[in-house]
């Protein structure tokens, strides 16, 4: 099960989506003409190539880390793409085997590609957001995963409704049962057990997606990605003009503490990236620039 063509299509799509998002976010910086921080410097992404090496020093893939810091609209946002491959270590092999991936003991080769995005905003009225989609392959299995979820510190029911309705509109063509299932999965996955609360207002999430039809599952993954900009950008255009108080900013910093706790303790992508030796700065890109614990 070589899947060379499928791998190329998937990794190419993730890079295309990355380019569209980076352009849209820089356009938000350019168009911010009223409200707080309009006189601040316009934010731009700094792009760094990341490389990964196997234990013997041979090439094991890499990607692009794109980070914007201190913009008018975005306090910190990262949009990363990666394509990595090689041999899974023993701990990763055991993890994959526990998830039902066959053949790990016989051949621990793997290939993975995806896009990962986390945005932390200047204005507390603008919600933070996370999105990722990915494909994983071994000689004996393949699957897709990912989703997006909204993380406001100041909640607006209209914003939550727009985010969810946009996602549903993109997923319903794949079957009316898909969106409810992925929404429920997100509610469960993005729950913080030690805080006994969700980290945000939810979204959609899936993992280990293999229906047996690669093309159908890839199309679903693409539409999860396509839903992101129309679900998120209108919320920022609406909220970035609002003034905020010291209390609003304090609420934002406290909420970011929840986000940091979740990503460091529970997030599967963070654990996988660190376990497979990917660039630590790229893996930990999701952490907020400032947070507060009280």
Secondary structure as GFF3:
##gff-version 3
##sequence-region A 1 294
A	DSSP	alpha_helix	4	31	.	.	.	ID=ss1
A	DSSP	beta_strand	46	53	.	.	.	ID=ss2
A	DSSP	beta_strand	59	69	.	.	.	ID=ss3
A	DSSP	beta_strand	74	87	.	.	.	ID=ss4
A	DSSP	alpha_helix	90	98	.	.	.	ID=ss5
A	DSSP	beta_strand	109	121	.	.	.	ID=ss6
A	DSSP	beta_strand	128	138	.	.	.	ID=ss7
A	DSSP	beta_strand	141	151	.	.	.	ID=ss8
A	DSSP	alpha_helix	157	171	.	.	.	ID=ss9
A	DSSP	three_ten_helix	172	174	.	.	.	ID=ss10
A	DSSP	alpha_helix	176	189	.	.	.	ID=ss11
A	DSSP	beta_strand	191	192	.	.	.	ID=ss12
A	DSSP	beta_strand	197	198	.	.	.	ID=ss13
A	DSSP	beta_strand	202	209	.	.	.	ID=ss14
A	DSSP	alpha_helix	214	239	.	.	.	ID=ss15
A	DSSP	alpha_helix	246	265	.	.	.	ID=ss16
A	DSSP	alpha_helix	268	275	.	.	.	ID=ss17
A	DSSP	alpha_helix	280	283	.	.	.	ID=ss18
A	DSSP	three_ten_helix	284	286	.	.	.	ID=ss19
###
